């Protein structure tokens, strides 16, 4: 990601950890949503990753 925004040098560890802490709850909710959606629709979670864009909900 740093290359995409042309950052020079390594990120500040404290800042990177703070961003990680903000991102982590979202990642958990995102995973929970996909798990619940797959279960409700009769898919295995791994099936959703096999062919992204090929599944119709």
C-alpha positions as CSV (number, residue, x, y, z in Angstrom):
1,X,0.0,0.0,0.0
2,X,2.9,2.3,0.8
3,X,4.1,2.0,-2.8
4,X,0.7,2.9,-4.2
5,X,0.8,6.3,-2.3
6,X,4.5,6.7,-2.9
7,X,5.5,6.8,0.8
8,X,9.2,7.1,1.5
9,X,10.6,5.0,4.3
10,X,8.9,2.6,6.6
11,X,5.7,3.6,8.4
12,X,5.8,4.7,12.0
13,X,5.1,1.6,14.1
14,X,2.8,3.4,16.6
15,X,0.8,5.0,13.7
16,X,0.6,1.6,11.9
17,X,-0.6,-0.1,15.0
18,X,-3.2,2.5,15.6
19,X,-4.6,2.1,12.1
20,X,-4.6,-1.7,12.6
21,X,-6.6,-1.3,15.8
22,X,-9.2,0.8,13.9
23,X,-9.3,-1.7,11.0
24,X,-9.6,-4.9,13.1
25,X,-13.3,-4.5,14.2
26,X,-14.3,-3.9,10.6
27,X,-12.5,-7.0,9.5
28,X,-14.3,-9.1,12.1
29,X,-17.8,-7.7,11.2
30,X,-17.0,-8.2,7.5
31,X,-16.1,-11.9,8.1
32,X,-19.1,-12.4,10.3
33,X,-21.4,-11.0,7.5
34,X,-19.9,-13.3,4.9
35,X,-20.2,-16.3,7.2
36,X,-23.8,-15.6,8.0
37,X,-24.6,-14.8,4.3
38,X,-23.0,-18.1,3.1
39,X,-24.9,-20.1,5.8
40,X,-28.2,-18.5,4.9
41,X,-27.8,-19.1,1.2
42,X,-26.6,-22.7,1.6
43,X,-23.0,-22.0,0.5
44,X,-19.8,-23.1,2.3
45,X,-17.7,-20.0,3.0
46,X,-14.8,-21.4,1.0
47,X,-17.0,-21.6,-2.1
48,X,-17.3,-17.8,-2.1
49,X,-13.6,-17.4,-2.4
50,X,-13.0,-19.9,-5.2
51,X,-14.5,-17.9,-8.0
52,X,-15.1,-14.3,-7.0
53,X,-17.7,-12.6,-9.1
54,X,-19.1,-16.0,-10.4
55,X,-21.6,-16.5,-7.6
56,X,-25.0,-14.9,-7.7
57,X,-26.7,-14.3,-4.4
